[in-house]
Amino acid sequence: MKKNAKYMMDIVPGIVIALFSLWYLSMVPGIKTFTGMGSTPLTNHFVPYLWGGALLVLGLWILIRGIRKRAAFVKAGGTIEKFDLKKGIDEKREVILSFVILALYVGLMGPVGFVPMTILYLFAQILILTPTNKWKRTYVPALIVALICACLFYYLFRYKLNVLLPQGILKNFGL
């Protein structure tokens, strides 16, 4: 990617983050309010609004930073060329793949279950973050780490913190 398009690496993520945060914030009113044992000024809407608002501010900040970089580039005499989306995606392959597998992890956790999806997610994430020339040596250690971590997380959340996790296909085996 040419140096003059580097400002696009702020503009595009800024737009994506801002749009995602607006979608997230639009979903918050649909959360049922849980009053618990009495009234409180902080409902279960507070934290989602806090995170969504912070994410919106971050997205807008990144977008404004990109616009300022673009203006400085033009002011310095640079010429704006068409942004090559394919090159941009190639440069940010790991980030994009991480978001894709995270979305799959969250979307499939209910029907498949916490443990199998966590194993698959951790294994895939380790491979994504490992240089491809070292994948042959990484398969077995990545699988071992994924298995141990998934089982440990399940044990901690289910039996120590009493958090119910999706069983998915494991309930067919009585687990």
C-alpha positions as CSV (number, residue, x, y, z in Angstrom):
1,M,0.0,0.0,0.0
2,K,1.3,3.4,-0.9
3,K,2.3,5.8,1.9
4,N,-0.5,8.3,0.8
5,A,-3.2,5.8,1.6
6,K,-2.1,5.3,5.3
7,Y,-4.7,7.7,6.5
8,M,-7.3,5.2,5.1
9,M,-6.1,2.8,7.8
10,D,-7.7,5.2,10.3
11,I,-10.8,6.3,8.3
12,V,-12.1,2.8,7.4
13,P,-11.8,1.3,10.9
14,G,-13.2,4.5,12.4
15,I,-16.3,4.3,10.3
16,V,-16.7,0.6,11.0
17,I,-16.3,1.0,14.8
18,A,-18.6,4.0,14.9
19,L,-21.3,2.1,12.9
20,F,-20.9,-1.0,15.1
21,S,-21.2,1.1,18.3
22,L,-24.4,2.8,17.0
23,W,-25.9,-0.6,16.2
24,Y,-24.8,-1.8,19.7
25,L,-26.3,1.2,21.4
26,S,-29.6,0.7,19.5
27,M,-29.8,-2.8,20.9
28,V,-29.4,-1.7,24.6
29,P,-33.0,-0.6,25.2
30,G,-34.2,-4.1,24.3
31,I,-32.4,-5.5,27.4
32,K,-35.0,-6.3,30.1
33,T,-34.5,-4.3,33.3
34,F,-33.7,-6.3,36.3
35,T,-34.4,-4.5,39.5
36,G,-33.2,-7.2,41.9
37,M,-34.0,-6.6,45.5
38,G,-34.8,-2.9,45.2
39,S,-34.4,0.2,43.2
40,T,-31.1,1.4,42.1
41,P,-30.0,4.3,39.8
42,L,-27.8,1.9,37.9
43,T,-29.7,-0.7,36.0
44,N,-28.4,-3.4,33.7
45,H,-28.5,-0.8,30.9
46,F,-25.7,1.3,32.5
47,V,-22.6,-0.8,31.5
48,P,-23.8,-1.5,27.9
49,Y,-24.5,2.2,27.4
50,L,-21.0,3.0,29.0
51,W,-19.2,0.5,26.7
52,G,-21.2,1.5,23.6
53,G,-20.6,5.2,24.3
54,A,-16.9,4.6,24.8
55,L,-16.8,2.6,21.6
56,L,-18.6,5.4,19.7
57,V,-16.1,8.0,21.1
58,L,-13.2,5.8,20.1
59,G,-14.6,5.2,16.6
60,L,-15.2,8.9,16.0
61,W,-11.8,9.8,17.4
62,I,-10.1,7.3,15.0
63,L,-12.2,8.7,12.1
64,I,-11.3,12.3,12.9
65,R,-7.6,11.3,13.2
66,G,-7.7,9.8,9.7
67,I,-9.4,12.9,8.3
68,R,-6.7,15.1,9.8
69,K,-4.0,12.8,8.4
70,R,-5.6,13.1,5.0
71,A,-5.9,16.9,5.2
72,A,-2.2,17.1,6.3
73,F,-1.2,14.9,3.4
74,V,-3.0,17.0,0.9
75,K,-1.7,20.2,2.4
76,A,1.9,18.8,2.1
77,G,1.3,18.4,-1.6
78,G,0.4,14.7,-1.7
79,T,-2.0,13.4,-4.4
80,I,-4.9,11.3,-3.4
81,E,-5.0,8.0,-5.2
82,K,-7.8,5.4,-5.2
83,F,-7.7,3.2,-2.1
84,D,-7.0,-0.4,-2.9
85,L,-9.4,-2.4,-0.7
86,K,-7.7,-5.8,-1.6
87,K,-4.3,-4.6,-0.4
88,G,-5.8,-3.1,2.7
89,I,-7.5,-6.4,3.5
90,D,-4.2,-8.3,2.9
91,E,-2.3,-6.0,5.2
92,K,-4.9,-6.5,8.0
93,R,-5.5,-10.1,7.4
94,E,-5.0,-11.2,11.0
95,V,-7.3,-8.6,12.4
96,I,-10.1,-9.3,10.0
97,L,-9.8,-13.1,10.5
98,S,-9.8,-12.6,14.3
99,F,-13.1,-10.7,14.1
100,V,-14.6,-13.3,11.7
101,I,-13.7,-16.3,14.0
102,L,-14.9,-14.3,17.0
103,A,-18.2,-13.8,15.4
104,L,-18.4,-17.5,14.5
105,Y,-17.5,-18.4,18.1
106,V,-20.2,-16.2,19.5
107,G,-22.8,-17.3,17.0
108,L,-22.2,-21.0,17.2
109,M,-21.6,-21.2,21.0
110,G,-25.3,-21.8,21.8
111,P,-26.0,-24.7,19.4
112,V,-22.5,-26.3,19.6
113,G,-21.6,-25.5,23.2
114,F,-19.0,-23.6,25.2
115,V,-16.3,-26.2,25.4
116,P,-16.1,-27.4,21.7
117,M,-16.4,-23.8,20.4
118,T,-13.8,-22.5,22.8
119,I,-11.4,-25.3,21.7
120,L,-12.0,-24.4,18.0
121,Y,-11.7,-20.7,18.7
122,L,-8.5,-20.8,20.7
123,F,-6.9,-23.2,18.2
124,A,-7.8,-21.0,15.2
125,Q,-6.8,-17.8,17.0
126,I,-3.4,-19.3,17.9
127,L,-2.8,-20.3,14.3
128,I,-3.9,-16.9,13.0
129,L,-1.4,-15.1,15.2
130,T,1.4,-17.6,14.3
131,P,3.4,-17.0,11.2
132,T,2.3,-19.4,8.5
133,N,5.8,-20.8,8.1
134,K,5.7,-22.1,11.7
135,W,2.3,-23.7,11.5
136,K,3.6,-27.3,11.2
137,R,5.3,-27.0,14.6
138,T,2.4,-25.2,16.1
139,Y,-0.5,-27.6,15.5
140,V,0.0,-29.9,18.4
141,P,1.0,-27.3,21.0
142,A,-2.0,-25.1,19.9
143,L,-4.4,-28.0,20.2
144,I,-3.1,-28.9,23.7
145,V,-3.3,-25.2,24.9
146,A,-6.9,-25.0,23.5
147,L,-8.0,-28.2,25.1
148,I,-6.5,-27.3,28.5
149,C,-7.8,-23.7,28.5
150,A,-11.3,-24.6,27.4
151,C,-11.7,-27.3,30.0
152,L,-10.2,-25.1,32.7
153,F,-12.4,-22.1,31.7
154,Y,-15.5,-24.4,31.8
155,Y,-14.6,-25.7,35.2
156,L,-13.9,-22.3,36.7
157,F,-17.0,-20.6,35.3
158,R,-19.4,-23.5,35.8
159,Y,-18.2,-24.9,39.2
160,K,-16.4,-22.1,40.9
161,L,-18.3,-19.0,39.7
162,N,-21.7,-20.8,39.1
163,V,-22.1,-19.4,35.6
164,L,-24.3,-21.4,33.3
165,L,-22.6,-21.9,30.0
166,P,-24.2,-23.3,26.8
167,Q,-23.8,-27.1,26.7
168,G,-24.8,-27.5,23.0
169,I,-24.1,-30.9,21.7
170,L,-22.5,-32.0,25.0
171,K,-25.9,-32.3,26.6
172,N,-26.5,-35.3,24.3
173,F,-23.6,-37.1,26.1
174,G,-24.8,-36.1,29.6
175,L,-22.0,-33.6,30.2
